[in-house]
Amino acid sequence: MIYRLLALNIDGTLLQTNGKIHKSTKEAIEYVQQKGIYVTLVTSRSFPSTRKVAKALKIKSPLITHQGAFIASSEDKPIYVQRINEDITYDAISFLEALPCQIRLVHEQFSLANKLKLSNSLLAKTVFTSGDPVFYSQQFVSSLTEYLHDQPVSPPKIEVYFEDESDLQDAKNALRKMFTEIDMIELDSLRLDIVPAGVSKLSGLSYLGSQLGIQIKEMVYIGDGLDDIPLLEAVGLGVSMWNANFEVKRASDWVTRSENEHGVAYMVKEHFRKQQPIEFLRRMNIIKK
């Protein structure tokens, strides 16, 4: 099989546990792009945060961000945007604020969160590992419901962080019964992402592929999270990181090394060195476009 597109998750995949991208990973991404293979990032992160990573990797193509709700190469010219309706946002936030959780509305230009008193570990997880660059506006308010009553927001995504696993499941089940206009994506036992109905990383990657004329089976995806499973199962070659849990590995075709052992670089060099450059394959009429 000839693969024409490489898509990668960011956290736990491209980034090491120290939050940095290893030199070997940068070299591998440059190597595969020189072969004419399209490279994109697929992530739950906001667009500004994702663009920062893409710049470090010299990726200029559209990026699939906000769990697939916002696809763009520049913030002011998105090629695809889905948003949660202002009224649905308000009603969902009103319900969630009755629960002990951190709520974060993630817009492409800013984020807005409640000032719930959380345990130190959860606060660190929600604030300091959100991946947002310093120029991305982050505001905390005492009541999101009150804020949204006066200043409605229609975000591509809402992040919810729980301290108790049962609270997440209860909230997920209740929201599913209350609204048909949104979908819930469980990232782990304490993190829930709320997106417009029909939005997912897979739908975003499928949309980008349709714009490029690249079929899903002509793609390679590398990821490590529960929300990566649909992509790993759908693409031509699904690759999980060694640091992924068993369920994610089981859904993949190939398991590479961990993020601290340069798993992306290892996989790319092992596989794509065997594939001829795309332009050569076109000249030989092995692929048509």
C-alpha positions in Angstrom: 0.0 0.0 0.0 1.2 3.5 -0.9 0.5 6.1 1.9 0.1 9.7 0.9 -0.8 11.3 4.3 0.7 11.0 7.8 -1.4 12.3 10.6 -0.2 12.6 14.2 -1.5 13.3 17.6 0.5 15.7 19.8 0.4 14.9 23.5 1.9 11.5 24.3 2.9 11.1 20.7 5.0 13.9 19.3 5.8 15.4 22.6 8.1 13.8 25.2 6.9 13.8 28.8 8.9 17.0 29.4 6.8 18.7 26.8 9.5 19.0 24.2 9.9 17.6 20.6 13.1 15.7 20.2 15.5 16.5 17.3 15.0 13.1 15.8 11.3 13.6 15.6 11.8 16.9 13.7 14.2 15.3 11.3 11.7 12.4 10.7 8.8 14.8 9.9 11.1 16.8 7.5 12.2 13.5 5.9 8.7 12.3 5.2 7.6 15.7 3.9 10.5 15.7 1.5 9.1 12.5 0.0 6.0 14.4 -0.9 3.8 12.9 1.9 1.2 15.2 3.3 1.6 15.7 7.1 -1.0 17.1 9.5 -1.7 17.2 13.2 -4.9 15.8 14.7 -5.6 16.9 18.3 -7.9 18.0 21.0 -5.8 21.1 21.5 -6.8 24.6 20.5 -5.7 25.9 17.2 -3.1 28.4 18.6 -1.5 25.7 20.6 -1.4 23.3 17.7 -0.1 25.9 15.3 2.8 26.4 17.7 3.8 22.7 17.5 3.3 22.7 13.7 5.6 25.7 13.4 8.3 23.8 15.3 7.9 20.9 12.9 7.7 23.1 9.8 4.2 21.8 9.0 2.3 24.4 6.9 -0.8 22.4 6.0 -4.2 22.7 7.6 -4.4 21.3 11.1 -7.2 19.4 12.6 -7.8 20.9 16.1 -10.5 21.1 18.8 -11.3 17.4 18.3 -12.0 18.0 14.6 -14.3 21.0 15.1 -11.7 23.5 13.7 -9.6 22.8 10.7 -7.3 25.5 9.4 -3.8 26.6 8.5 -4.4 30.1 9.7 -6.9 31.2 12.3 -8.7 33.8 10.2 -9.2 31.4 7.2 -10.5 28.0 8.5 -11.6 25.5 5.9 -14.0 23.8 8.3 -15.6 25.0 11.6 -18.4 23.5 13.7 -19.5 25.3 16.9 -21.8 24.5 19.8 -24.8 26.7 19.7 -24.9 29.5 22.2 -28.1 28.3 23.9 -26.8 24.7 24.1 -23.5 26.0 25.5 -25.4 27.9 28.2 -27.7 25.1 29.2 -24.9 22.5 29.2 -22.7 24.8 31.4 -25.6 25.4 33.8 -25.9 21.7 34.3 -22.2 21.1 34.7 -21.6 23.9 37.2 -23.8 22.0 39.6 -21.1 19.3 39.7 -17.6 19.4 41.1 -15.6 19.8 37.9 -13.4 22.2 36.1 -15.1 23.5 32.9 -13.2 25.2 30.1 -14.7 26.7 27.0 -12.1 26.4 24.2 -12.5 29.0 21.5 -9.9 29.4 18.7 -9.1 32.9 20.1 -9.4 32.4 23.8 -10.4 30.0 26.6 -12.8 30.6 29.5 -12.9 28.6 32.7 -14.6 28.5 36.1 -12.8 29.1 39.3 -13.7 25.9 41.0 -11.4 25.0 43.9 -9.7 21.8 42.7 -7.1 19.5 44.1 -3.5 20.6 43.2 -3.0 17.7 40.8 -6.2 18.4 38.8 -5.5 22.1 38.7 -2.1 21.4 37.3 -3.6 19.1 34.7 -6.2 21.6 33.5 -4.1 24.7 33.5 -0.4 23.9 33.1 -0.7 21.0 30.6 -3.3 22.6 28.4 -0.6 23.3 25.9 -1.8 26.8 25.1 0.8 29.4 24.3 1.2 32.4 26.5 -0.4 34.7 23.9 -3.6 32.7 23.9 -6.0 34.5 26.3 -7.1 32.4 29.2 -9.7 33.9 31.6 -11.2 32.5 34.8 -14.6 33.6 36.1 -16.4 32.7 39.3 -19.6 31.7 37.4 -19.5 30.7 33.7 -23.3 30.7 33.7 -23.4 34.3 34.7 -20.7 35.3 32.3 -22.5 33.5 29.4 -25.8 35.1 30.3 -24.3 38.5 29.4 -21.7 37.5 26.9 -22.8 34.4 24.9 -20.1 32.2 23.5 -20.3 29.5 20.7 -17.2 27.4 21.2 -15.9 24.6 19.0 -15.3 22.5 22.2 -15.8 22.4 25.9 -13.4 20.6 28.2 -14.5 19.1 31.5 -12.2 17.8 34.1 -13.6 15.7 37.0 -12.0 14.6 40.3 -14.2 11.5 40.5 -14.8 8.9 37.7 -18.4 8.3 38.6 -19.1 12.0 38.2 -17.8 11.9 34.6 -20.0 8.9 33.8 -23.1 10.5 35.4 -22.5 13.7 33.5 -21.9 12.0 30.2 -25.1 9.9 30.5 -27.2 12.9 31.6 -25.9 15.2 28.8 -26.5 12.5 26.2 -30.2 12.3 27.3 -30.6 16.1 27.5 -29.0 17.1 24.1 -28.9 15.7 20.6 -26.9 18.6 19.4 -23.6 17.6 21.1 -21.4 14.6 21.4 -19.2 13.6 24.3 -15.7 12.3 23.8 -14.0 10.5 26.8 -10.3 11.1 26.8 -9.6 9.3 30.0 -11.5 8.4 33.2 -11.5 12.0 34.4 -11.6 14.1 31.2 -14.6 14.7 28.9 -14.6 16.8 25.7 -18.0 18.1 24.5 -18.2 18.9 20.8 -20.9 19.6 18.2 -22.8 16.5 17.1 -21.0 14.5 14.5 -17.6 16.1 15.2 -14.6 13.9 16.0 -10.9 13.5 15.1 -11.9 10.9 12.5 -14.6 13.1 10.9 -12.0 16.0 10.7 -9.4 13.8 9.1 -11.9 12.4 6.6 -13.0 15.9 5.7 -9.4 17.0 5.1 -8.8 13.9 3.0 -11.8 14.6 0.8 -10.5 18.1 0.2 -7.1 16.7 -0.8 -8.4 13.7 -2.8 -6.7 11.3 -0.4 -8.7 8.2 0.8 -8.7 7.2 4.4 -6.9 4.0 3.5 -4.0 6.0 2.0 -3.3 7.5 5.4 -1.1 6.6 8.4 -2.1 7.7 11.8 0.0 7.7 15.0 -1.6 8.3 18.4 -1.9 7.1 22.0 -5.2 8.1 23.4 -8.7 6.6 23.7 -10.0 9.3 21.3 -7.5 8.0 18.7 -9.0 4.5 18.5 -11.5 5.3 15.7 -8.7 6.7 13.6 -6.3 3.8 14.3 -9.1 1.4 13.1 -10.1 3.4 10.0 -6.8 4.4 8.4 -4.7 2.2 6.2 -2.0 1.9 8.9 -2.8 2.7 12.5 0.2 3.1 14.8 0.0 3.4 18.5 2.7 4.5 20.9 4.2 2.1 23.4 3.0 4.4 26.2 -0.6 4.0 25.1 -2.9 1.7 27.1 -3.8 -1.8 26.0 -7.1 -0.9 24.4 -5.4 1.6 22.1 -2.6 -0.8 21.2 -5.2 -3.5 20.4 -6.9 -1.2 17.9 -3.7 -0.5 16.0 -1.8 -2.3 13.3 1.6 -1.5 14.6 3.0 -0.4 17.9 6.1 1.8 17.9 8.4 2.9 20.8 7.2 5.3 23.5 7.3 9.1 23.3 10.5 9.3 25.3 12.1 6.6 23.1 11.4 8.7 19.9 8.6 6.4 18.7 7.4 8.7 15.9 10.9 9.0 14.5 11.5 5.2 14.7 8.2 4.4 13.0 8.6 6.9 10.2 12.2 5.9 9.4 11.3 2.2 9.5 8.3 2.4 7.3 8.6 5.4 4.9 12.2 4.7 3.9 10.7 1.7 1.9 8.3 4.0 0.0 9.4 5.9 -3.1 8.8 9.7 -3.2 5.2 10.6 -4.3 6.4 12.6 -7.3 8.4 9.5 -8.6 5.3 7.3 -8.2 3.3 9.8 -10.2 5.9 9.9 -13.0 5.8 6.1 -13.1 1.9 6.2 -13.2 1.8 4.1 -10.1 -0.5 6.8 -8.6 -2.6 9.1 -10.7 -2.4 12.4 -8.8 
